[in-house]
Amino acid sequence: MGFVGVNETRFFIKNENPKTQSLSFKDLYINGWNSYWLMEESVWVSSRFRVSKMLKRGAEMGLSVCRTWAFSDGGGPNDLQLLPGVFNERVFKGLDFVIVEARKHNIRLILSLVNNLKAYGGTAQYMRWAREAGTNVSSSRDAFFTNPTVKAYYKSFVKAIVTRKNSLSGVKYSEEPAIFAWELINEPRCESSSSAAALQVWIAEMAGFVKSLDQKHLVTIGLEGFYGAEKTENVGLNPGKWAESLGVDFIENSAIENIDFTSVHAYPHSWIKGGINSDARLDFLSHWVDSHISEAEKILKKPVLFTEVGFPSSIQKNGLYDRNIFLKIVYEKIYESAKKKKAGAGALVWQLLVEGMERYGDQFSFIAWKHPSTYKLMVEQSCRLLNISSQGLTDKKLNQKNHCSANAS
């Protein structure tokens, strides 16, 4: 398993032949998924079989990248970071297991390092710790990006993660090819556009910090893809006016030097409320994907990965699951971009579960093999991208025809 790199707008895998000491490079286009719960479910040995099953079934579908949480901040029994710089080794060993198991199944992981939302502690927990230590921290959520004590806490956590030596494999995380990338923060948002400059500085500082610890892995932000109010030519592509005032901007944030690729999320059903029909949401999604691929190609000159694409399964149209109709739009645009060697590098479905995981579910989660039409759509996308990149599940030559026909049936 080789490390993933970036060549302008494309991902590639670098493989080294130890016998000849020669290098080979293959383009990589990604069909993947989210299972944020892998570490938590690996804390107890008795529940690790679910993680193994998820990674095994993902590999059988031709999926190559899984995005998951490498954070859980608080004082609970399953939290990774109990206090700033104080870790629950049992939970850390759960993350060790996830990484080893991913490598076993030739899956690469995007590891997200903190949540901007309150779930699993998030930025609010960091600020709570700082206040409990006597630090004067603003009541604004944006203080996470500016307060020196809070930033020091975050850096301490990042260093502990990136430099950890896996207790099961003996491999340092910074040397682990099964890690695809580090994601700085899940869905950063600021309360007002006045905080945009602070967020920009934070991204640059933290991306540089990660790179100072680990030069082998890619770094991304974790953006949803919204455009700032000052980007008048793009602001109309946002799902609503509310997105203008979040202090984020897809182009400006993504252009930071140490950000290797940019990320976008897509939730047309959540973002566009009210009496909007499916056609309007489909139209939004089509323009949303097109614009981000175009800007990644022409302006940023970096790959763009749609790291969360979520569509509910409860709505039907003409007898077809709404989810399939929306997912097919994303898949087709990624495929067309990949055929032309453009910046649209892949998409990750939100989110996949296995049996017995109902407590992790939301309106977008599903067990893929229990939805045959969606399962088939996902496998077909894996195979199409596999044919383009000539990179399979093991980074070795595969009988692609047999693989695809076996899994699509």
C-alpha positions in Angstrom: 0.0 0.0 0.0 1.5 3.3 -1.1 1.1 6.8 0.1 -1.3 9.2 -1.7 0.1 12.4 -3.1 -1.2 15.3 -5.2 -0.1 16.3 -8.7 -1.9 19.6 -9.3 -5.6 18.5 -9.7 -5.2 14.8 -9.4 -4.5 12.3 -6.6 -1.9 9.7 -7.2 -0.5 6.6 -5.4 3.2 6.3 -5.1 4.4 2.7 -5.0 8.0 1.7 -4.3 9.4 -1.6 -5.5 11.8 -2.7 -2.7 13.7 -5.1 -5.0 14.4 -2.6 -7.8 14.0 0.6 -5.7 11.9 1.9 -8.6 8.9 4.1 -8.1 5.5 3.9 -9.9 2.7 6.4 -9.9 -1.0 5.8 -10.6 -3.8 8.2 -10.7 -6.5 7.7 -8.0 -10.2 8.5 -8.3 -12.2 7.9 -5.2 -15.5 6.2 -4.4 -15.9 6.1 -0.7 -18.0 6.5 2.4 -18.4 7.9 5.9 -18.6 5.8 9.0 -17.9 8.3 11.7 -18.3 5.7 14.5 -15.4 3.3 13.8 -13.2 4.4 16.7 -16.0 4.4 19.3 -17.2 1.0 18.2 -13.6 -0.3 18.5 -13.2 0.7 22.1 -14.7 -2.6 23.3 -13.2 -5.7 21.8 -16.6 -7.4 21.8 -18.0 -4.8 19.3 -15.0 -4.7 16.9 -16.5 -7.2 14.6 -18.9 -4.5 13.3 -15.9 -2.4 12.3 -14.3 -5.3 10.6 -17.5 -6.1 8.8 -18.0 -2.5 7.6 -14.4 -2.2 6.2 -14.7 -5.7 4.6 -18.0 -4.9 3.0 -16.8 -1.5 1.8 -13.8 -3.1 0.2 -16.1 -5.7 -1.5 -18.0 -2.7 -3.0 -14.8 -1.3 -4.5 -14.8 1.6 -2.1 -11.3 2.8 -1.4 -11.6 5.6 1.2 -13.5 5.9 4.5 -13.8 9.1 6.5 -14.2 8.8 10.2 -13.7 10.6 13.5 -10.3 10.6 15.3 -11.7 12.7 18.1 -14.0 12.4 21.1 -13.5 15.1 23.6 -14.9 15.1 27.1 -14.8 13.0 30.3 -16.9 10.1 29.3 -15.8 6.4 29.3 -15.5 6.3 25.5 -13.9 9.7 25.1 -10.4 9.8 23.6 -9.3 13.1 25.2 -10.4 13.3 28.8 -8.7 16.6 29.5 -6.3 18.7 27.4 -3.4 16.4 26.6 -4.8 13.6 28.8 -5.9 10.5 26.8 -7.9 7.3 27.4 -5.4 4.7 26.2 -8.2 2.1 25.8 -9.9 4.4 23.2 -6.6 5.1 21.5 -6.2 1.4 21.1 -9.6 1.4 19.5 -8.3 3.9 16.9 -5.2 1.7 16.5 -7.5 -1.2 15.6 -9.4 0.8 13.1 -6.2 1.8 11.2 -4.8 -1.8 11.3 -8.1 -3.2 10.1 -8.4 -0.6 7.3 -5.0 -1.5 6.0 -5.9 -5.2 6.2 -8.8 -4.4 3.8 -6.8 -1.9 1.7 -9.0 1.0 2.8 -7.5 4.4 3.3 -8.9 6.7 6.1 -9.5 10.4 6.2 -9.1 11.1 9.9 -11.0 14.2 11.2 -9.4 15.9 14.2 -12.1 18.0 15.8 -15.8 18.7 15.4 -17.2 22.2 14.9 -20.5 20.7 16.1 -21.2 19.8 19.8 -21.3 16.1 19.1 -18.3 14.3 20.6 -17.3 17.4 22.5 -16.1 19.5 19.6 -14.9 23.1 19.7 -17.2 23.9 22.6 -15.4 21.4 24.8 -12.0 23.0 24.1 -13.4 26.4 25.2 -15.0 24.8 28.3 -11.6 23.3 29.3 -9.9 26.7 28.9 -12.5 28.5 31.0 -12.2 25.8 33.7 -8.5 26.5 33.7 -9.1 30.1 34.4 -8.6 31.5 30.9 -10.8 34.4 29.8 -12.5 32.9 26.7 -15.1 34.8 24.8 -18.6 33.4 24.7 -18.5 33.4 21.0 -17.9 30.0 19.4 -15.4 31.7 17.1 -13.0 32.0 20.1 -11.9 28.5 19.2 -10.0 30.0 16.3 -8.4 32.9 18.1 -7.8 32.1 21.8 -4.1 31.2 22.4 -4.9 28.7 25.1 -7.5 26.9 23.1 -5.2 26.8 20.1 -2.5 25.3 22.2 -4.9 22.6 23.4 -5.7 21.7 19.8 -2.1 21.6 18.8 -1.3 19.3 21.7 -4.1 16.9 20.6 -3.0 17.0 17.0 0.6 16.2 17.9 -0.5 13.3 20.1 -2.5 11.8 17.2 -0.1 12.4 14.4 3.0 11.2 16.3 1.4 8.2 17.9 2.9 4.7 17.5 0.2 2.1 16.8 0.1 -0.3 19.7 -0.9 -3.2 17.4 1.3 -2.7 14.3 4.2 -0.7 15.8 3.8 1.8 12.9 3.7 5.5 13.7 0.6 7.2 12.4 2.8 9.6 10.4 4.3 6.6 8.6 1.0 4.7 8.0 -0.1 4.5 4.4 -3.6 3.5 5.4 -4.1 7.1 6.4 -5.2 9.0 3.4 -5.4 12.5 5.0 -5.7 14.6 8.1 -8.9 16.8 8.2 -8.4 19.8 10.4 -12.0 20.3 11.5 -15.4 18.9 10.6 -17.6 21.6 9.0 -16.0 24.8 10.3 -18.4 27.8 10.6 -18.1 31.2 12.2 -21.0 33.1 13.6 -20.5 36.1 11.3 -18.5 37.0 8.3 -16.4 39.3 10.5 -14.6 36.2 11.8 -13.5 35.1 8.3 -10.0 36.5 8.7 -9.6 34.7 12.0 -10.6 31.4 10.4 -8.3 32.0 7.5 -5.3 32.6 9.9 -6.3 29.5 11.9 -6.4 27.2 8.9 -3.0 28.4 7.7 -1.5 28.0 11.1 -2.9 24.5 11.8 -2.2 23.2 8.3 1.4 24.3 8.7 1.6 22.7 12.1 0.4 19.3 10.8 2.8 19.5 7.9 5.7 20.2 10.4 4.8 16.9 12.1 4.0 14.8 9.0 5.2 15.4 5.5 3.9 12.1 4.1 0.1 12.7 4.4 -2.3 15.1 2.8 -4.1 17.8 4.7 -7.6 19.1 4.1 -9.8 21.5 6.0 -13.2 19.9 6.2 -15.2 22.6 4.5 -18.9 22.3 3.4 -18.1 24.4 0.3 -20.1 27.6 1.0 -19.1 30.9 -0.6 -18.5 34.1 1.3 -20.6 37.2 0.8 -17.7 39.1 -0.9 -17.6 36.5 -3.7 -20.5 38.1 -5.6 -20.0 36.0 -8.7 -20.5 32.7 -6.7 -22.7 33.6 -3.8 -25.8 32.8 -5.7 -24.7 29.2 -5.8 -25.1 28.9 -2.1 -28.2 27.0 -0.8 -29.5 30.1 0.8 -28.5 33.6 2.0 -27.8 32.2 5.4 -24.6 30.6 4.0 -23.0 33.9 3.2 -22.6 34.9 6.9 -20.8 31.8 8.2 -17.3 33.3 7.9 -16.1 30.7 5.4 -15.3 30.9 1.8 -14.6 27.8 -0.3 -12.1 29.5 -2.6 -10.2 31.7 -0.2 -9.9 29.0 2.5 -8.9 26.2 0.1 -6.2 28.3 -1.6 -4.0 28.2 1.5 -0.6 26.7 0.6 -0.5 23.7 3.0 -4.1 22.5 2.1 -3.5 19.7 -0.4 -7.1 19.2 -1.6 -10.4 20.8 -0.8 -13.6 19.3 0.4 -17.3 19.9 -0.2 -20.4 18.6 1.4 -23.8 18.2 -0.3 -27.1 18.1 1.6 -29.8 19.6 -0.6 -32.6 18.3 1.5 -31.3 19.8 4.7 -30.0 23.0 3.3 -33.0 23.9 1.2 -36.2 23.9 3.3 -39.8 24.8 2.6 -42.0 23.9 -0.3 -39.2 23.2 -2.7 -39.7 20.2 -5.0 -37.2 17.6 -5.9 -36.5 19.2 -9.3 -35.3 22.4 -7.6 -33.0 20.5 -5.3 -31.7 18.5 -8.2 -30.9 21.7 -10.1 -29.1 23.1 -7.0 -27.1 19.9 -6.6 -26.1 19.9 -10.3 -24.8 23.5 -10.2 -23.2 23.0 -6.7 -21.1 20.1 -8.0 -20.2 21.7 -11.3 -19.1 25.0 -9.7 -16.8 23.4 -7.2 -15.2 21.1 -9.8 -14.7 24.1 -12.1 -13.1 26.3 -9.4 -10.9 23.5 -8.1 -9.7 23.0 -11.7 -9.3 26.6 -12.9 -8.7 28.7 -9.8 -7.4 26.4 -7.0 -5.6 23.9 -9.2 -6.2 21.2 -6.5 -8.4 18.1 -6.4 -11.8 18.5 -4.8 -13.3 15.6 -2.9 -17.0 15.6 -2.0 -16.4 14.2 1.5 -20.1 14.1 2.6 -23.0 13.5 0.2 -26.2 12.8 2.0 -29.6 12.1 0.7 -32.6 10.7 2.6 -33.9 7.3 1.6 -37.5 7.9 2.7 -38.6 9.9 -0.3 -39.6 8.3 -3.5 -40.1 9.7 -7.0 -41.6 7.6 -9.8 -41.0 4.4 -7.8 -37.3 5.2 -7.4 -35.5 6.1 -4.2 -34.8 9.9 -4.2 -31.4 9.1 -2.8 -30.4 7.2 -6.0 -31.5 10.0 -8.2 -29.4 12.6 -6.3 -26.5 10.3 -5.8 -26.4 9.5 -9.5 -26.0 13.2 -10.3 -22.9 13.4 -8.1 -21.5 10.1 -9.5 -22.0 11.1 -13.1 -20.2 14.5 -12.7 -17.3 12.8 -10.9 -17.0 10.2 -13.6 -17.1 12.8 -16.4 -14.4 14.8 -14.6 -12.2 11.8 -14.0 -12.4 10.7 -17.6 -11.0 14.1 -18.6 -8.4 14.0 -15.8 -10.0 17.0 -14.2 -10.2 18.1 -10.5 -13.4 16.2 -9.5 -11.6 13.5 -7.6 -14.4 11.5 -5.9 -17.3 11.4 -3.5 -18.0 9.8 -0.1 -21.5 8.8 0.8 -22.9 9.9 4.2 -23.1 7.4 5.9 -22.9 3.6 5.9 -23.8 1.3 8.8 -23.9 -2.4 9.4 -26.6 -4.4 11.3 -27.0 -3.5 14.9 -25.8 0.1 14.5 -29.2 1.9 14.9 -27.9 4.2 17.6 -25.5 5.8 15.1 -28.2 6.3 12.5 -29.7 9.5 11.0 -32.0 10.3 8.1 -29.1 9.8 5.7 -27.6 6.5 7.0 -28.3 3.1 5.5 -27.0 -0.4 5.3 -25.9 -0.5 1.6 -26.5 -4.2 1.0 -30.0 -4.0 2.2 -30.8 -1.4 -0.6 -29.9 -3.3 -3.8 -30.4 -0.5 -6.2 -28.2 1.9 -4.2 -25.6 -0.9 -3.7 -25.5 -1.5 -7.4 -25.1 2.2 -8.2 -22.2 2.5 -5.7 -20.4 -0.6 -7.0 -20.8 0.5 -10.6 -19.2 3.9 -9.7 -16.3 2.1 -8.0 -15.7 0.0 -11.1 -15.9 3.0 -13.5 -13.4 4.9 -11.5 -11.2 1.8 -11.1 -11.1 1.5 -14.9 -9.9 5.1 -15.2 -7.3 5.1 -12.5 -6.1 1.5 -13.1 -5.8 1.4 -9.3 -7.8 -1.3 -7.5 -8.5 -2.3 -4.0 -5.0 -3.5 -3.3 -3.0 -1.1 -5.5 -2.2 -4.1 -7.7 -3.6 -5.2 -11.0 -7.0 -6.7 -10.7 -9.2 -8.7 -13.0 -11.5 -5.7 -13.2 -14.2 -7.4 -15.2 -14.6 -10.2 -12.7 -14.5 -7.8 -9.7 -17.2 -5.5 -11.1 -19.5 -8.2 -12.4 -19.2 -10.2 -9.2 -20.1 -7.2 -7.0 -22.7 -5.6 -9.1 -24.8 -8.8 -9.3 
